[in-house]
């Protein structure tokens, strides 16, 4: 089966907070489904990186390296959101490693490491792809704040469209 669907947000057993998927099972299932690649985006860490990369390459699956990080303003820990960072290349991997390290050293609030918006510059984001599609994310928050929309539990906008005037 030639499947072009690629999972870009998978938490493995190395995601200390909310991951149960074991890497060998993930790779086996990816191969079984015929997916060309898969991303492991553990929360706030890259602990699975070496095992994931080696297992995926050995099985002929393209590994996509990433992490799910908390991001927000240092002014308020309550305005933080989870965002997925994916590495496009080695530069992106190095940038992601630096962001994770800095979040642990400088960005912790109540024991949770977070990336500050101010740390994301053109240089620090080089080689990274950022996904923020969560219902409680800052993009949805900005959209509903700008357009006065109410987002229902299914993730759809129930009161405004992109064409509505603010």
C-alpha positions in Angstrom: 0.0 0.0 0.0 1.4 3.4 -1.0 0.3 5.8 1.8 1.3 9.4 1.7 -0.2 10.2 5.1 2.6 11.1 7.6 2.1 11.5 11.3 3.8 14.7 12.4 2.9 14.6 16.1 3.6 11.4 17.9 4.6 11.1 21.5 6.8 8.0 22.3 7.6 6.3 25.6 10.3 8.9 26.0 7.7 11.7 26.4 7.8 11.7 30.1 4.4 13.1 30.6 2.0 11.6 28.1 3.6 9.0 25.8 3.0 5.3 25.6 4.1 4.3 22.1 7.2 2.2 22.0 9.6 3.0 19.2 9.8 -0.5 17.7 6.0 -0.7 17.5 5.8 2.7 15.9 8.3 1.9 13.2 6.7 -1.5 12.5 3.3 0.1 12.1 4.6 2.9 9.9 6.2 0.3 7.6 3.0 -1.9 7.7 0.9 1.1 6.6 3.4 2.1 3.9 4.0 5.6 5.3 7.2 7.1 3.9 8.1 8.9 7.2 7.0 9.6 10.7 7.8 12.3 13.3 8.4 11.8 17.0 7.6 14.9 18.9 8.0 14.1 22.5 7.1 16.7 25.0 10.0 19.0 26.0 12.8 16.6 25.1 14.7 14.7 22.4 15.5 11.7 24.6 14.2 9.2 21.9 16.3 10.7 19.1 19.1 8.2 18.7 16.9 5.1 19.0 14.2 6.6 16.8 16.6 7.7 14.1 18.4 4.4 13.9 15.3 2.3 14.0 13.5 4.3 11.3 16.6 4.4 9.0 17.1 0.7 9.4 13.4 0.1 8.4 13.6 2.4 5.4 11.4 5.1 7.0 12.4 8.7 6.9 12.6 9.9 10.5 11.4 13.4 11.2 12.9 14.9 14.4 10.9 17.2 16.5 9.5 18.1 19.9 6.4 19.6 21.4 7.3 22.6 23.5 5.4 25.1 25.7 5.7 28.6 24.3 4.5 31.9 25.5 5.4 35.2 27.0 7.7 35.3 30.1 5.2 37.8 31.5 2.6 35.2 32.2 2.9 31.4 32.6 -0.9 31.1 32.1 -0.7 32.3 28.5 1.5 29.5 27.4 0.5 27.0 24.6 1.9 23.7 23.3 3.5 24.0 19.9 5.2 21.3 17.7 8.7 22.1 16.3 10.0 20.0 13.5 13.5 20.0 12.2 14.0 20.6 8.4 17.7 19.9 8.5 20.8 19.7 10.8 20.6 23.5 11.4 17.0 23.0 12.6 18.1 20.2 14.9 20.8 22.4 16.5 18.3 25.3 16.9 15.7 23.0 18.5 18.4 21.6 20.8 19.3 25.2 21.9 15.7 26.1 22.4 15.0 23.1 24.6 18.2 23.7 26.6 17.3 27.3 27.1 13.7 26.4 28.1 15.1 24.2 30.9 17.7 26.7 32.0 15.8 30.0 31.8 12.2 29.4 30.9 10.8 27.2 33.7 7.7 28.1 35.5 6.3 25.7 38.1 8.8 23.1 36.9 7.6 23.2 33.3 10.2 24.4 30.7 8.9 26.9 28.1 10.2 28.8 25.2 9.7 32.6 25.4 8.3 34.3 22.2 11.3 36.7 22.4 13.7 33.9 21.9 12.2 33.1 18.4 14.2 35.2 16.0 14.8 34.7 12.3 18.1 33.1 13.2 16.9 30.8 16.0 14.0 29.6 13.8 16.3 28.8 10.9 15.7 25.2 9.9 12.6 24.7 11.9 8.9 24.2 11.0 6.4 25.2 13.7 2.9 23.7 13.9 0.3 25.4 16.1 -3.0 23.9 15.2 -4.4 23.0 18.7 -7.8 24.2 19.8 -6.3 25.9 22.8 -3.3 27.3 20.9 -2.3 30.9 20.4 -3.3 31.0 16.7 -6.9 30.0 17.5 -6.8 32.5 20.4 -5.7 35.3 18.2 -8.2 34.4 15.5 -11.1 34.3 18.0 -9.9 37.5 19.6 -9.6 39.3 16.3 -12.8 38.1 14.8 -15.0 37.7 17.9 -15.5 34.1 17.0 -16.5 31.3 19.3 -14.8 28.0 18.6 -16.8 24.9 19.4 -15.4 21.7 20.9 -14.9 20.1 17.4 -12.3 22.8 16.5 -14.6 24.5 14.0 -15.5 28.2 14.1 -19.2 28.4 14.7 -19.7 32.2 14.2 -17.2 33.7 11.7 -15.4 32.9 8.5 -12.0 34.1 7.3 -13.9 36.5 5.0 -15.7 38.3 7.8 -14.6 41.8 8.6 -13.1 42.3 12.1 
